[in-house]
Amino acid sequence: MSQPEQPPKFYKRIRYRRAEIDAVTEHSARCFVVTRGDLTSIECAQRFLFNQRAIFSAAQDPGPFIYAAHVDRLEHIYPPRL
């Protein structure tokens, strides 16, 4: 049995990568991400499907923003809320 694919060693969370944040901000992007690099494609899809209503609701708001899709909820991760 093969090992699950691990994120590359240079992997760093998107909210801390300046180039990605600049692109999200510049284009007013509305992003929904899975933050775990060790999940299978099916597990990633399940997170998006479980959160489908919350994603559709959040997507109505103007960008830029990034939400993380967890197994049981969405988490707003960018921009930081005060």
MARLUMTOR-471436 format. One record per atom (N, C-alpha, C): residue in three letters; y, x, z. Coordinates in steps of 0.05 Angstrom, whole numbers, plus 5000, padded with zeros to 4 digits. Atoms other than C-alpha are relative to their C-alpha. Layout:
AlaYXZ...
END
This chain:
Met497650175000Met500050005000Met502550185000Ser497649835002Ser506950284982Ser501949935022Gln498050044980Gln512550375030Gln502349844989Pro497750145011Pro518649915025Pro502150214992Glu497949825010Glu524350224986Glu502250045021Gln497949944980Gln529350565032Gln502650054985Pro497549955013Pro536750605017Pro500450314997Pro499649715004Pro538951284989Pro501550125024Lys498849874976Lys541351795041Lys503149984999Phe497150025002Phe548551725014Phe501049725005Tyr499250284995Tyr548450975028Tyr501949985024Lys498150054978Lys554350755070Lys500949724997Arg499250295001Arg556450055088Arg502549964983Ile497950055019Ile561049765035Ile502849975014Arg497450054987Arg566449575085Arg501450275008Tyr498949744993Tyr567450325100Tyr500450184975Arg499849835024Arg567450575028Arg502749934986Arg497350045010Arg574650645004Arg500149904972Ala499950095028Ala573350574929Ala499149714997Glu501050275002Glu569349934938Glu502049815012Ile498050174987Ile574449634986Ile502549974981Asp497850015018Asp580049814937Asp499449814977Ala500750185023Ala576349464880Ala499949715009Val500150274990Val574948844922Val502949895004Thr497250084995Thr582348814942Thr501549964974Glu498550015025Glu585148964873Glu499349764983His500950225017His581048424840His499649735015Ser500350244983Ser581247914898Ser497249894998Ala502850075003Ala573747924895Ala499049845025Arg501450164979Arg569547424935Arg497150095000Cys502749875000Cys563247804955Cys498249905022Phe502150084981Phe556847594989Phe497850214997Val501849775001Val552248175006Val497749985021Val502149964980Val545748335041Val500350285010Thr499349744990Thr547048915087Thr497650175007Arg502449854994Arg539849125099Arg498850114974Gly501249885023Gly537049615049Gly497050005000Asp502949994998Asp529849535072Asp498649734994Leu501250265006Leu528748815050Leu498949994972Thr501150055027Thr524548584992Thr501949824985Ser498450185017Ser527648214934Ser499749715010Ile500550274990Ile524447574961Ile501649955026Glu498650044975Glu527447675030Glu503049984995Cys497250025007Cys534347794999Cys500649734989Ala499650265012Ala533747164958Ala499949785021Gln500350204979Gln531546765019Gln502649995016Arg497450004985Arg537946975055Arg502149854985Phe498050145016Phe542246734998Phe499449704999Leu500750285002Leu538446084991Leu500549865027Phe499550124974Phe538645945066Phe503049945005Asn497150024995Asn546146055067Asn501649884977Gln498750115024Gln547545695001Gln502449825006Arg497850194994Arg551945145030Arg502450165012Ala497949844988Ala555945645072Ala501350184979Ile498949835021Ile556746105012Ile501849834981Phe498450175017Phe559245534968Phe502649915014Ser497650074985Ser564145325022Ser501950235002Ala498349774997Ala566746025034Ala501250094973Ala499149925027Ala567346154959Ala502449834990Gln497750165007Gln572645604956Gln502650145008Asp497649864990Asp577446064994Asp500750224981Pro499249785017Pro581546574956Pro499150265011Gly500849734991Gly579347294958Gly502550165006Pro502549854999Pro579047844974Pro498549955026Phe501650014976Phe573347795023Phe497150104995Ile502949935001Ile566248035038Ile498749865023Tyr501750124979Tyr561047635076Tyr497250134998Ala502849914999Ala554247895098Ala498249765003Ala501950224998Ala548447415087Ala497750095019His502149944981His543947445148His497849794998Val502350185002Val537347085158Val500849725009Asp499350274989Asp540846505195Asp502949944999Arg497150055000Arg548346555181Arg501450194981Leu498249815014Leu554046865141Leu501750135021Glu498249854983Glu558247395175Glu502350114984His497649895013His565447535153His500350295009Ile499849724993Ile565948295149Ile502550144989Tyr497549895011Tyr572248425107Tyr501749784988Pro498549814984Pro578048405114Pro499649945030Pro500450044971Pro577748495190Pro501849775009Arg498450214988Arg580147885227Arg501350095025Leu498549914976Leu585447995280Leu499549805022
END
